[in-house]
Each structure stands twice: as structure tokens, then as C-alpha cells.
Amino acid sequence: MYVHIIALVALFFAGQIHGALFGDPAHLPKGKVYDYIIVGSGPGGSPVAARLAEEPALNVLVIEAGPTGFDVTDIEVPALTPYLQPTSSFDWNYTMIPQPGLDGRAFPFSRGKVLGGCTALNWMFWVRCARDDYDRFARVTGDDGWSWDAILPLWNKIERLVPPLDRHNTNGEIDSSIHGKNGAINISVHNAPYPTDEPVVRAAQELGGDFRLIEDYNSGDPLGLGWYQGSIGNGVRNDAATAYLVPALQRKNFDVLINTQVTKLVQTGVQGGKPVFRGVLFAQSRNAPTFALNASKEVILAAGAFNTPQILLLSGIGPSADLSTLGIPTVIDHPNVGQNLSDQPIVPLPYGAAEEQDDIYSNLARNATFFQESLSEWETKRSGIFTNGANNQLGFFRIPATDSIFEGQPDPSAGPTAPHLEIVPFPGAFAFLGTLPPTGFFTILAAVLLTPTSRGSVTLSSPDPFTQPVINPNFLNTTFDIAALRHGLRAADNFSHAHAWDGFLTGRALTWALVDVDVDAEVDEFARESAITIWHPTGTAAMARCGTPAEVGGVVDPDLRVKGVEGLRVVDASVLPFVPAGHPQAVIYAFAERAAELIKSGHRACL
């Protein structure tokens, strides 16, 4: 792993951070009252915190369990993303339990433990997802404010479209008219070509249909193959910390506490017959002193799909039967906390590359000179392949409505604009969750199931907050999921047979070459032995209509307030009742921006 820490020991990002960034809870201002305490600094927490701090009369505190990631080369350089996951010093380094649907395999589950959360580690895919995803959120919650049309204006606050560094003509690659120009997050298309660009595009033109070229998959209708858009500006990753927190730290009413884990929420009273949770306990390690603070208005959990339910459960908010077995007193019986975990499995399909130079990532891993030359080009000129994300195109497609997969099975997608599957071409091989093949050169066509019907859970094994929760995504546990992924693998293989690949690919490689693609059982077994997570967990504190969980389910209401309590809200991927059919980063930013507006306005959907 190539990690270059230039100034991580310093708490301040030179020339930019002048506000209150604390590395020790003992150094927080004595007697200062915070109106809002935000737990977590990812794509949910950072926007909410920064927007609330725009109100000078409000004092805002963000508590982040990890360190800053400023000046860390692996974080800043877009193409080095594969070196950050699944394990690093900026990661919670979780491991899921063995998965029956994956032949009993268990493997690491990456989650960002760093300022900016997962946005500092992820693959930077900028995908708004489908119009129908948002409209289903609106239907499920009974709140039209979550619809596509209602969310659409928020992209002007979120996005800042940046031209590619190589100044290539982007006609046909992105529709600039639909993107924000002055928002918080830099987004751009690729900054340099990859060897796979030409055959991928020509294959899409040749095959058409599901693989037809589209100008911009962020239009609300993502179906087809389009050019990658990423949270990258001027060849540098743009995460939630640099986009939202750094500017907010110019404000005197905004503080950030790092390297500190919230261990429990504390009930601070009763209001209207409901328990009030405006207190937090936090510590830097299991053996370190515990500190306590109360928010005058709200505590906002933005700790992610694993940590948010863990904190709720540790605080006595969850299924009473489960809590009682661990000796945790139940404050409110919330049967859905930690349930409904959904994630998208991905299967990397290796194909042989005819020419050594066309496998960018194997060469970076094996050739130290090539790596250093590429890094130097990024450091000195902000040019070259290191200014890119890990790939330059994405393809989204649906399974035909007439397919037998839907016999006795309702379509799990949100609607006709929402894809079931994704194909991601990569210019080379990664280790992913295994080891890089010692020889050979490859192109990867990865198939992703975007609409899984399998549901898992996040539960506690201990009342100790420093013990990892039990993570069970329950991958490929339904007939639909394995059949849909089989469809995706075959579609990816069909894509590889386009004549555009002639002379570039040598055919299926490694164990994928041993599979008879026409035999269901062989394809299914390959999927079960090869599928990994794309690290998109959602749903463990899902939103639902007004009413008690017993009546309508869910954990939070349409305003993202935790049902049955006061003073507590959730703003992260855990509130999404369904994983959106794409990469959820941009969706969570949009949820956070709307949540900030709801909080500022005092909106209350439910009494």
C-alpha cells in the first residue's frame, strides 16, 4: 500500500482551517452549549452540520470517530482508491459474518473512519440514480418532498461542475445544463483517457439496446452506457470534509471533534409522553475517560448504516427482546432498528488483455517505476491517469419485463427508469478482496445487482460500544437475487463478445474461463464463490410514513426524526428504505441538504 502522510500529525490543514478542530474531548470549550450535535462527518453529517452553521445564532458540533485525512495521498489521488479499501488506518475494518449465499464466505466490509466518512475512501461514483427511486421514497413516506422533482433544485447547492483537466471535448459525455455550477461538491468526467475507452464506446455503439450510449446518466433516466462522473475536481478527490467542513470551520459557531467515538445517547427528559434524547456520551477508546454533552435542540445521528443502529441499540432504542439478552434497558421498543439491511453484490469478471500496457492496475501494482512516474505526474502537473477514478464508463440496464425471473416475483425496482443491473468496465485488475494474480494482464467487466431483495441485519454481540456489531448482509439469499445476478453476468459476457473488443481481449480468464456460461448452475456457483460487496449498505434505520413502527414500520418519519422520541434525528444511508439503483453517495448528499432545510424551517410532518 502506498500511503503518503504529509501532515496528518497536524490538526490543521494549512492555510484553510482556522476554526475549532479538536483532537481531544477534554479541550472542548467549557460551558459552551451546542444547539446541534452531529455524530459522524460523512455525506449525511457534513452537509447538515455546515448548513446549520450558516445560522450565526446556532452552535454546532460534529463528533467524528476517526482522524482527518488531509494531505494523505491515497485519499487525495482519485486513481489510488483501490489502495484504500477494504482495510486501512482510515477504516472501521469491519468483517461480516459468514454468508450462506456466498458459499459460507466472510470478508472485510469497508466503512470510513475518517473526517468525511466513506466519501474519503469510496470510488467517487457520482450517480444521482433514477427518477423512480426518489418517487418511491416519496410514496413510501407519504412526503412528496422526497420526489425527484422536489429534490431536483438541491443539485444547484450540491454540485459544482468542473471541466476535465485535459480539456477534451465533453460533448456526448455529460449534459452540463442539468448540473449545478456553484455547489459544494466538485464533480467532473474523466481527466485522462484509459486504454479501455475506445473499445467500450465502440462496443456500446455496435450492440445498442441495453448498452446504447447515453449522454448523461444523471438525467433521471440512467438506462444505457455513459461516461463516468465522479466527485473529483482538478484531479483531486472532493470529499464531504473538504467540501463542507473546511469552509464551515471558518465560522466561530462551528466545532469539530475528531478521534472520538460516541458510545451512547442519553435520555434527557420526557416531552409529550415521549422520551427526549438530546445527550451523548463519547470517549476516545475503551479505557479512556467518558465525556458527556447535551444538545439544546437535537442530536443528529449520521454515523452510517452500521454505526447508527449500533448507537441506537446501545442507547436502549431497538427490539426489546434483543436488548434484554444483553442487559440493555429498553427505553423504547423499536423492532426495526438494525433490520432491513440491504447491499449490492458485485462480481468482477476477468478477461485477458492482449497487450500488457492495457492493464493499468496490474502494472501499477507490479511496476514500481510506472507507479512512481504516474504519481509524479499527478504531484507536479496534476495530469495523467492518477487524476481519474478507477474507470471511465458505467452501464445501467433492466431485465426485460417478460423475463421468467418475474414469474411469481414482483419487480423489486422502483419503476421503469430504475435499472436492475450495472456493468462497470475497469482498465485492469485489482486485488479486490483477494490477491492480484501474479502473472497475466486483464480487463475487468464487473456486474452489479442494484435491486437486491435479500435483507440482512446489524445487531449487537455485546453492550460494549467498542466491540464490533454483528453485520449480516444476507447476500444472495433469494431466488430473484441469484437469477438476476446470473442475468448480469451473461449480459457482461455478451458485451465482451462485441467485435469492438477484437484484438483487445483474449477471452474469459482465470476461473471465469472454466464456467460454461450457458449452464445456470455453473454461472450461479461462480457468482456465489466470487461475489463481494460494493459497500453500499442501507436501510437499517429506514424512513416510513407517520405512525408508530407497529402501524407502518420504519425507524424514522418523513422528516428523519426517530419515531417515538424527541430530539433525535438520523441523516445517513440507514434511512433509505430501499437501496437506490446506483451508487448512493449523491443520494445521501441530497437527503442531507433537504434534512438541513427541514431542520431550519422547523418542519414537522408528524405530530
C-alpha positions as CSV (number, residue, x, y, z in Angstrom):
1,M,0.0,0.0,0.0
2,Y,1.2,3.4,-0.9
3,V,0.2,5.9,1.8
4,H,2.0,9.2,2.0
5,I,1.1,11.2,5.0
6,I,2.5,14.7,4.6
7,A,1.0,16.5,7.6
8,L,-1.6,14.2,9.3
9,V,0.0,14.8,12.7
10,A,-1.1,18.4,12.4
11,L,-4.7,19.1,13.2
12,F,-5.0,21.9,10.8
13,F,-5.0,21.9,7.1
14,A,-2.5,24.7,6.5
15,G,-4.0,28.0,5.2
16,Q,-7.6,26.7,5.2
17,I,-8.7,25.7,8.7
18,H,-8.8,28.5,11.2
19,G,-11.8,27.3,13.3
20,A,-12.1,24.9,16.2
21,L,-10.9,21.5,15.3
22,F,-10.3,19.5,18.4
23,G,-8.3,16.3,18.8
24,D,-9.2,15.7,22.4
25,P,-12.6,16.0,24.0
26,A,-11.0,17.5,27.1
27,H,-10.2,20.5,25.1
28,L,-13.8,21.3,24.1
29,P,-14.8,24.8,25.4
30,K,-16.0,24.5,28.9
31,G,-19.6,25.6,29.4
32,K,-20.3,26.0,25.7
33,V,-23.9,25.0,24.8
34,Y,-24.3,23.3,21.4
35,D,-27.7,23.6,19.7
36,Y,-27.0,20.6,17.4
37,I,-24.6,17.7,18.0
38,I,-23.9,15.7,14.8
39,V,-22.5,12.2,15.1
40,G,-20.5,11.4,12.0
41,S,-19.0,13.5,9.2
42,G,-19.8,11.6,6.0
43,P,-22.2,12.6,3.2
44,G,-25.0,12.9,5.7
45,G,-23.4,14.6,8.7
46,S,-21.1,17.1,7.0
47,P,-23.7,18.9,4.8
48,V,-26.3,19.1,7.7
49,A,-23.7,20.4,10.0
50,A,-22.3,23.0,7.6
51,R,-25.8,24.2,6.6
52,L,-26.9,24.6,10.2
53,A,-23.7,26.5,11.0
54,E,-24.8,29.1,8.4
55,E,-27.1,30.4,11.1
56,P,-24.9,32.5,13.3
57,A,-27.1,32.1,16.3
58,L,-26.7,28.3,16.3
59,N,-23.7,26.5,17.8
60,V,-22.9,23.2,16.0
61,L,-20.6,20.4,17.0
62,V,-19.5,17.4,14.8
63,I,-18.1,14.4,16.5
64,E,-16.1,12.1,14.2
65,A,-14.6,8.7,15.4
66,G,-11.6,8.9,13.0
67,P,-8.8,11.3,12.2
68,T,-8.5,13.9,9.5
69,G,-7.4,12.6,6.1
70,F,-5.9,15.9,4.9
71,D,-2.7,15.6,2.9
72,V,-3.0,11.8,2.6
73,T,-2.0,10.9,-0.9
74,D,-4.1,7.7,-1.1
75,I,-7.2,9.8,-0.2
76,E,-6.4,12.8,-2.5
77,V,-5.4,10.9,-5.6
78,P,-8.5,9.6,-7.3
79,A,-6.9,6.6,-9.0
80,L,-5.5,5.3,-5.8
81,T,-8.9,4.4,-4.4
82,P,-8.2,0.6,-4.6
83,Y,-5.4,1.1,-2.1
84,L,-7.9,2.4,0.5
85,Q,-10.3,-0.4,0.6
86,P,-11.2,-2.7,2.2
87,T,-8.8,-2.2,5.1
88,S,-6.7,0.8,6.1
89,S,-6.0,3.0,9.0
90,F,-8.9,5.2,8.0
91,D,-11.4,2.3,8.1
92,W,-13.5,0.7,10.8
93,N,-12.2,-2.6,9.4
94,Y,-15.5,-4.4,9.9
95,T,-16.0,-8.0,8.9
96,M,-19.3,-9.5,8.0
97,I,-20.4,-12.9,9.3
98,P,-20.1,-15.9,7.0
99,Q,-22.7,-15.7,4.2
100,P,-24.6,-18.9,3.3
101,G,-25.5,-17.3,-0.1
102,L,-21.8,-16.8,-0.8
103,D,-20.7,-20.4,0.0
104,G,-20.1,-19.5,3.6
105,R,-17.5,-16.8,2.8
106,A,-16.9,-13.8,5.1
107,F,-14.8,-10.8,4.2
108,P,-14.0,-7.3,5.3
109,F,-16.7,-4.6,5.0
110,S,-15.1,-1.2,4.5
111,R,-16.6,1.9,6.3
112,G,-14.8,5.2,6.5
113,K,-13.4,6.1,10.0
114,V,-12.0,9.5,9.0
115,L,-13.2,13.1,8.6
116,G,-15.5,12.9,5.6
117,G,-16.5,9.3,6.4
118,C,-16.9,7.0,3.4
119,T,-16.6,9.9,0.9
120,A,-12.8,9.9,1.8
121,L,-12.5,6.3,0.8
122,N,-15.1,5.5,-1.8
123,W,-14.7,5.1,-5.5
124,M,-16.2,8.6,-6.0
125,F,-19.0,7.5,-8.4
126,W,-21.4,10.4,-8.8
127,V,-24.8,8.9,-9.6
128,R,-28.0,10.6,-8.7
129,C,-29.8,7.4,-9.5
130,A,-33.2,7.1,-11.2
131,R,-36.2,9.4,-11.0
132,D,-38.3,6.4,-9.9
133,D,-36.0,5.8,-6.9
134,Y,-36.9,9.2,-5.5
135,D,-40.6,8.9,-6.4
136,R,-40.7,5.6,-4.5
137,F,-39.1,7.3,-1.4
138,A,-42.0,9.8,-1.7
139,R,-44.6,7.1,-1.9
140,V,-43.2,5.1,1.0
141,T,-43.0,8.1,3.3
142,G,-46.1,9.9,2.1
143,D,-44.0,13.0,1.6
144,D,-43.7,14.4,-1.9
145,G,-40.7,16.4,-0.8
146,W,-38.6,13.3,-1.4
147,S,-39.7,13.0,-5.0
148,W,-37.4,13.6,-8.0
149,D,-38.9,16.9,-9.0
150,A,-38.8,18.2,-5.4
151,I,-35.1,17.2,-4.9
152,L,-34.0,18.5,-8.3
153,P,-33.3,22.1,-7.2
154,L,-31.0,20.9,-4.5
155,W,-28.4,19.8,-7.0
156,N,-27.6,23.5,-7.5
157,K,-26.5,23.6,-3.9
158,I,-24.6,20.3,-4.1
159,E,-22.8,20.2,-7.4
160,R,-20.0,22.3,-8.9
161,L,-19.3,21.0,-12.4
162,V,-15.6,21.3,-13.1
163,P,-14.1,20.8,-16.6
164,P,-11.7,18.0,-17.2
165,L,-8.0,18.8,-16.8
166,D,-7.1,17.6,-20.3
167,R,-9.7,20.0,-21.7
168,H,-11.1,17.3,-24.0
169,N,-14.4,17.9,-25.7
170,T,-17.1,16.6,-23.4
171,N,-20.0,16.7,-25.9
172,G,-21.9,13.5,-25.5
173,E,-20.2,12.7,-22.2
174,I,-22.2,14.9,-19.9
175,D,-25.1,17.3,-20.1
176,S,-23.8,20.4,-18.4
177,S,-27.2,22.1,-18.4
178,I,-28.6,19.7,-15.8
179,H,-25.8,20.1,-13.3
180,G,-25.1,22.7,-10.6
181,K,-22.2,25.1,-11.2
182,N,-21.7,26.7,-7.8
183,G,-22.4,23.9,-5.3
184,A,-20.3,22.4,-2.6
185,I,-19.0,19.2,-4.3
186,N,-16.7,19.2,-7.3
187,I,-17.8,16.8,-10.0
188,S,-16.2,16.0,-13.4
189,V,-15.9,13.5,-16.1
190,H,-12.6,11.7,-16.6
191,N,-9.5,13.8,-16.8
192,A,-7.4,11.4,-18.9
193,P,-8.1,8.6,-21.3
194,Y,-7.9,4.9,-20.4
195,P,-7.0,2.1,-22.8
196,T,-10.5,0.6,-22.5
197,D,-12.3,3.8,-23.5
198,E,-12.3,3.2,-27.3
199,P,-13.4,-0.5,-27.2
200,V,-16.1,0.2,-24.5
201,V,-17.6,3.0,-26.5
202,R,-17.4,1.2,-29.8
203,A,-19.0,-1.9,-28.2
204,A,-21.9,0.2,-27.0
205,Q,-22.3,1.7,-30.4
206,E,-22.1,-1.8,-32.0
207,L,-24.5,-3.5,-29.7
208,G,-27.0,-0.8,-28.9
209,G,-30.1,-1.9,-27.0
210,D,-29.3,-2.1,-23.3
211,F,-25.8,-0.9,-24.0
212,R,-26.8,2.2,-26.0
213,L,-24.7,5.2,-25.4
214,I,-26.4,7.9,-23.4
215,E,-25.2,11.5,-22.8
216,D,-25.7,11.7,-19.0
217,Y,-26.9,9.0,-16.7
218,N,-27.8,11.7,-14.1
219,S,-30.8,12.9,-16.1
220,G,-33.2,10.8,-14.0
221,D,-33.3,8.1,-16.7
222,P,-29.9,6.4,-16.4
223,L,-30.5,3.4,-18.7
224,G,-27.7,2.8,-21.1
225,L,-23.9,3.2,-21.0
226,G,-22.4,6.6,-20.2
227,W,-19.2,8.3,-19.2
228,Y,-18.2,8.2,-15.5
229,Q,-18.9,11.2,-13.4
230,G,-17.0,11.4,-10.1
231,S,-16.7,13.6,-7.0
232,I,-13.4,14.9,-8.4
233,G,-12.2,18.4,-9.1
234,N,-9.0,19.3,-10.8
235,G,-7.7,15.8,-10.5
236,V,-8.3,15.6,-6.7
237,R,-10.9,13.7,-4.7
238,N,-13.5,16.1,-3.2
239,D,-15.0,14.5,-0.1
240,A,-17.5,15.8,2.4
241,A,-14.8,17.1,4.8
242,T,-13.1,19.3,2.2
243,A,-16.3,20.4,0.5
244,Y,-18.4,21.2,3.6
245,L,-16.4,21.1,6.8
246,V,-13.4,23.1,5.8
247,P,-15.4,26.1,4.7
248,A,-17.6,25.8,7.8
249,L,-14.6,25.9,10.1
250,Q,-14.2,29.5,9.2
251,R,-17.2,30.1,11.4
252,K,-16.9,30.7,15.2
253,N,-20.1,28.8,15.9
254,F,-18.8,25.6,14.4
255,D,-16.6,23.0,16.1
256,V,-15.3,19.5,15.1
257,L,-14.1,16.9,17.5
258,I,-12.1,14.0,15.9
259,N,-10.7,10.7,17.1
260,T,-13.7,10.4,19.4
261,Q,-16.4,7.7,19.3
262,V,-20.0,8.3,20.5
263,T,-20.8,5.4,22.8
264,K,-24.3,6.1,23.8
265,L,-27.3,8.5,23.6
266,V,-28.7,9.7,26.9
267,Q,-32.3,10.4,27.7
268,T,-32.6,13.9,29.0
269,G,-36.3,14.1,29.8
270,V,-39.8,13.5,28.6
271,Q,-41.8,15.6,26.3
272,G,-45.5,15.0,25.3
273,G,-45.1,11.5,26.8
274,K,-42.1,10.7,24.7
275,P,-38.5,10.2,25.9
276,V,-36.2,13.0,24.9
277,F,-32.7,12.1,23.6
278,R,-30.5,15.1,23.5
279,G,-27.5,13.8,25.4
280,V,-24.4,12.0,24.1
281,L,-21.6,10.1,25.8
282,F,-18.2,9.8,24.0
283,A,-14.7,8.5,24.5
284,Q,-11.5,8.0,22.5
285,S,-11.1,4.4,23.5
286,R,-12.5,1.7,25.7
287,N,-10.1,2.6,28.5
288,A,-10.2,6.4,28.0
289,P,-12.4,8.8,30.1
290,T,-16.0,9.2,29.0
291,F,-17.4,12.7,28.4
292,A,-21.0,13.9,28.2
293,L,-22.7,16.7,26.3
294,N,-26.3,17.7,25.8
295,A,-27.7,19.5,22.7
296,S,-30.2,22.2,23.3
297,K,-32.2,21.3,20.1
298,E,-31.2,18.0,18.5
299,V,-28.7,15.2,18.3
300,I,-28.4,14.1,14.7
301,L,-27.0,10.6,14.0
302,A,-25.1,10.5,10.8
303,A,-22.8,7.6,11.7
304,G,-23.8,5.3,8.8
305,A,-25.7,2.1,8.2
306,F,-23.7,0.1,10.7
307,N,-22.8,2.6,13.4
308,T,-26.1,4.4,13.6
309,P,-28.1,1.3,14.5
310,Q,-25.3,0.2,16.9
311,I,-25.6,3.6,18.7
312,L,-29.4,3.4,18.9
313,L,-29.3,-0.2,20.2
314,L,-26.7,0.7,22.8
315,S,-29.0,3.5,23.9
316,G,-32.0,1.3,24.5
317,I,-33.7,2.1,21.3
318,G,-34.4,-1.2,19.5
319,P,-36.0,-4.6,19.7
320,S,-36.6,-5.1,23.4
321,A,-36.1,-8.9,23.2
322,D,-32.7,-8.4,21.7
323,L,-31.7,-5.6,24.2
324,S,-32.8,-7.6,27.2
325,T,-30.5,-10.5,26.4
326,L,-27.5,-8.1,26.6
327,G,-28.7,-6.4,29.8
328,I,-29.5,-3.1,28.0
329,P,-32.6,-1.5,29.4
330,T,-35.2,-0.8,26.8
331,V,-36.3,2.9,26.6
332,I,-38.4,2.4,23.5
333,D,-39.2,-0.9,21.8
334,H,-38.2,-0.2,18.2
335,P,-38.3,-3.6,16.4
336,N,-36.9,-2.3,13.1
337,V,-33.6,-0.8,14.3
338,G,-30.8,-2.7,12.7
339,Q,-33.1,-4.6,10.4
340,N,-33.7,-4.2,6.6
341,L,-30.0,-4.1,5.8
342,S,-29.6,-4.1,2.0
343,D,-26.5,-4.1,0.0
344,Q,-25.5,-4.6,-3.7
345,P,-23.3,-7.6,-4.6
346,I,-20.7,-7.2,-7.3
347,V,-19.0,-9.9,-9.3
348,P,-15.7,-9.0,-11.0
349,L,-15.3,-10.8,-14.3
350,P,-11.7,-11.1,-15.6
351,Y,-10.9,-11.1,-19.3
352,G,-7.4,-11.4,-20.7
353,A,-5.8,-8.2,-22.1
354,A,-3.9,-8.8,-25.3
355,E,-1.4,-6.0,-24.6
356,E,0.4,-5.6,-21.3
357,Q,0.1,-1.8,-21.3
358,D,-3.7,-2.0,-21.4
359,D,-3.9,-3.4,-17.9
360,I,-3.3,-0.2,-15.9
361,Y,-3.8,-1.5,-12.4
362,S,-1.7,-4.7,-12.7
363,N,1.1,-2.6,-14.0
364,L,0.7,-0.1,-11.1
365,A,0.9,-2.9,-8.6
366,R,3.8,-4.8,-10.2
367,N,5.9,-2.0,-11.7
368,A,7.2,0.5,-9.0
369,T,8.7,2.7,-11.7
370,F,5.4,3.1,-13.5
371,F,3.7,3.8,-10.2
372,Q,6.2,6.5,-9.2
373,E,6.1,8.1,-12.7
374,S,2.3,8.3,-12.6
375,L,2.4,9.7,-9.0
376,S,5.0,12.3,-10.0
377,E,2.9,13.3,-13.0
378,W,-0.1,13.9,-10.6
379,E,2.1,15.7,-8.0
380,T,3.9,18.0,-10.3
381,K,1.5,18.6,-13.2
382,R,-1.9,17.3,-12.0
383,S,-2.2,15.2,-15.1
384,G,-2.2,11.6,-16.2
385,I,-4.1,8.6,-15.1
386,F,-3.9,9.4,-11.4
387,T,-6.3,12.2,-12.0
388,N,-9.0,9.7,-12.9
389,G,-11.3,7.5,-10.9
390,A,-10.8,3.7,-11.3
391,N,-12.8,3.6,-14.6
392,N,-14.3,5.8,-17.2
393,Q,-17.7,4.4,-18.0
394,L,-20.8,2.9,-16.3
395,G,-23.7,0.9,-17.8
396,F,-27.2,0.6,-16.3
397,F,-29.8,-1.7,-17.7
398,R,-33.1,-3.5,-16.8
399,I,-34.1,-7.1,-17.1
400,P,-36.9,-7.4,-19.6
401,A,-40.4,-7.3,-18.1
402,T,-41.2,-10.5,-19.9
403,D,-38.3,-12.5,-18.4
404,S,-39.3,-15.6,-16.4
405,I,-37.5,-14.1,-13.4
406,F,-40.6,-12.2,-12.6
407,E,-42.9,-15.2,-12.5
408,G,-44.4,-15.1,-9.0
409,Q,-42.0,-12.3,-8.1
410,P,-42.9,-8.6,-8.2
411,D,-40.4,-6.3,-9.8
412,P,-38.2,-5.1,-6.9
413,S,-37.1,-2.0,-8.8
414,A,-38.6,1.4,-8.2
415,G,-40.0,1.8,-11.7
416,P,-39.2,1.7,-15.4
417,T,-36.4,4.3,-15.2
418,A,-34.6,2.3,-12.4
419,P,-32.0,-0.3,-13.6
420,H,-31.8,-3.8,-12.1
421,L,-28.1,-4.2,-13.0
422,E,-24.9,-2.4,-13.7
423,I,-21.8,-3.2,-15.7
424,V,-18.6,-1.4,-14.8
425,P,-15.6,-1.9,-17.1
426,F,-12.2,-1.4,-15.4
427,P,-8.8,-0.9,-17.3
428,G,-7.0,-3.6,-15.4
429,A,-7.2,-6.0,-12.4
430,F,-7.4,-5.1,-8.7
431,A,-6.8,-7.3,-5.8
432,F,-10.4,-6.6,-4.7
433,L,-10.8,-8.8,-1.6
434,G,-8.3,-11.4,-2.7
435,T,-4.8,-11.3,-4.2
436,L,-3.8,-10.0,-7.6
437,P,-2.9,-12.8,-10.0
438,P,1.0,-13.0,-10.1
439,T,1.1,-13.1,-13.9
440,G,-1.1,-12.1,-16.8
441,F,-2.9,-8.9,-17.8
442,F,-6.6,-8.3,-17.6
443,T,-9.6,-6.1,-18.2
444,I,-12.4,-6.4,-15.7
445,L,-16.1,-6.3,-16.6
446,A,-17.9,-6.2,-13.2
447,A,-21.6,-7.0,-12.9
448,V,-23.5,-5.4,-10.0
449,L,-27.0,-6.3,-8.7
450,L,-28.6,-3.0,-8.0
451,T,-32.0,-4.1,-6.8
452,P,-31.4,-7.0,-4.3
453,T,-34.4,-8.5,-2.5
454,S,-32.3,-10.1,0.2
455,R,-32.3,-8.3,3.6
456,G,-29.9,-8.7,6.4
457,S,-29.3,-7.0,9.8
458,V,-26.9,-5.2,12.1
459,T,-27.1,-6.4,15.7
460,L,-25.1,-6.3,18.9
461,S,-23.0,-9.1,20.3
462,S,-22.0,-7.0,23.4
463,P,-23.1,-3.9,25.3
464,D,-19.5,-2.7,24.8
465,P,-19.6,0.2,22.3
466,F,-16.0,-0.7,21.2
467,T,-17.0,-4.2,20.2
468,Q,-17.9,-4.5,16.5
469,P,-21.6,-5.1,15.7
470,V,-22.7,-8.3,14.0
471,I,-23.0,-7.4,10.3
472,N,-25.1,-9.8,8.2
473,P,-25.9,-8.5,4.7
474,N,-27.5,-11.9,3.9
475,F,-26.2,-11.8,0.3
476,L,-27.9,-13.8,-2.5
477,N,-30.5,-15.3,-0.1
478,T,-33.4,-15.1,-2.5
479,T,-34.2,-16.8,-5.8
480,F,-34.6,-13.5,-7.5
481,D,-31.1,-12.2,-6.5
482,I,-29.2,-15.2,-7.8
483,A,-31.2,-15.3,-11.0
484,A,-30.8,-11.5,-11.6
485,L,-27.1,-11.7,-11.0
486,R,-26.9,-14.6,-13.4
487,H,-28.6,-12.3,-16.0
488,G,-26.0,-9.6,-15.2
489,L,-23.0,-12.0,-15.7
490,R,-24.4,-13.2,-19.0
491,A,-25.0,-9.6,-20.1
492,A,-21.5,-8.6,-19.3
493,D,-20.1,-11.6,-21.2
494,N,-22.3,-10.7,-24.2
495,F,-20.8,-7.2,-24.0
496,S,-17.3,-8.7,-24.2
497,H,-18.2,-10.5,-27.4
498,A,-18.7,-7.3,-29.4
499,H,-16.3,-7.1,-32.3
500,A,-15.0,-3.8,-30.9
501,W,-13.0,-5.9,-28.4
502,D,-11.3,-7.9,-31.2
503,G,-7.5,-7.7,-30.7
504,F,-8.0,-6.1,-27.2
505,L,-9.4,-9.0,-25.2
506,T,-8.3,-12.6,-25.4
507,G,-11.4,-14.0,-23.8
508,R,-12.6,-15.0,-20.4
509,A,-9.7,-15.5,-17.9
510,L,-8.8,-17.3,-14.6
511,T,-11.7,-19.3,-13.1
512,W,-14.2,-17.4,-15.1
513,A,-12.8,-19.2,-18.2
514,L,-13.8,-22.5,-16.7
515,V,-17.5,-21.6,-16.5
516,D,-20.0,-22.7,-19.1
517,V,-22.0,-19.5,-19.4
518,D,-25.0,-21.3,-20.9
519,V,-25.4,-23.6,-17.8
520,D,-27.3,-21.9,-15.0
521,A,-25.8,-23.9,-12.2
522,E,-22.2,-23.1,-13.3
523,V,-22.9,-19.4,-13.5
524,D,-24.7,-19.4,-10.2
525,E,-21.9,-21.2,-8.5
526,F,-19.3,-18.7,-9.9
527,A,-21.5,-15.9,-8.6
528,R,-21.7,-17.4,-5.1
529,E,-17.9,-18.0,-5.0
530,S,-16.9,-14.7,-6.5
531,A,-19.4,-12.0,-5.4
532,I,-18.2,-9.4,-3.0
533,T,-19.8,-6.2,-1.6
534,I,-19.7,-2.9,-3.4
535,W,-20.0,-1.3,0.0
536,H,-23.4,0.3,-0.3
537,P,-25.2,-0.7,2.9
538,T,-28.6,1.0,3.6
539,G,-31.9,0.7,5.3
540,T,-31.1,-0.1,9.0
541,A,-33.0,2.9,10.3
542,A,-35.4,3.2,7.4
543,M,-37.9,6.0,7.0
544,A,-41.6,5.4,6.7
545,R,-44.9,7.2,6.9
546,C,-46.1,8.9,10.0
547,G,-47.4,6.5,12.6
548,T,-45.9,4.1,15.1
549,P,-43.5,1.4,13.8
550,A,-46.1,-1.2,14.7
551,E,-48.5,0.6,12.3
552,V,-46.4,1.5,9.3
553,G,-42.9,0.2,10.1
554,G,-39.7,2.1,9.7
555,V,-37.5,3.8,12.3
556,V,-37.7,7.4,11.3
557,D,-40.5,9.6,10.0
558,P,-40.5,11.6,6.7
559,D,-38.6,14.3,8.5
560,L,-36.0,11.7,9.5
561,R,-36.9,12.1,13.2
562,V,-36.7,8.9,15.2
563,K,-40.2,7.7,15.8
564,G,-41.5,7.7,19.3
565,V,-38.8,10.0,20.7
566,E,-37.9,13.7,20.7
567,G,-34.7,15.5,20.0
568,L,-33.2,12.8,17.8
569,R,-32.8,12.5,14.0
570,V,-31.0,10.3,11.6
571,V,-29.4,11.6,8.4
572,D,-27.3,8.9,6.6
573,A,-27.7,5.8,4.4
574,S,-29.5,3.9,7.1
575,V,-32.7,5.9,6.5
576,L,-33.1,4.8,2.9
577,P,-35.9,2.1,2.9
578,F,-34.5,0.7,-0.4
579,V,-31.0,0.9,-1.7
580,P,-31.3,3.2,-4.7
581,A,-30.5,1.6,-8.1
582,G,-27.0,3.0,-8.5
583,H,-24.3,4.3,-6.2
584,P,-25.8,6.1,-3.2
585,Q,-23.2,8.8,-2.4
586,A,-25.0,11.6,-4.3
587,V,-28.4,10.5,-3.0
588,I,-27.2,10.8,0.6
589,Y,-25.9,14.3,-0.1
590,A,-29.3,15.2,-1.4
591,F,-31.0,13.8,1.7
592,A,-28.7,15.8,3.9
593,E,-29.3,19.0,2.1
594,R,-33.1,18.5,2.4
595,A,-32.8,17.5,6.0
596,A,-31.0,20.8,6.7
597,E,-33.8,22.7,5.1
598,L,-36.4,20.8,7.2
599,I,-34.5,21.4,10.4
600,K,-34.0,25.1,9.7
601,S,-37.7,25.6,8.8
602,G,-38.9,23.7,11.8
603,H,-41.0,21.4,9.6
604,R,-42.9,18.6,11.3
605,A,-44.5,16.1,9.1
606,C,-45.8,14.0,12.1
607,L,-47.3,15.2,15.4
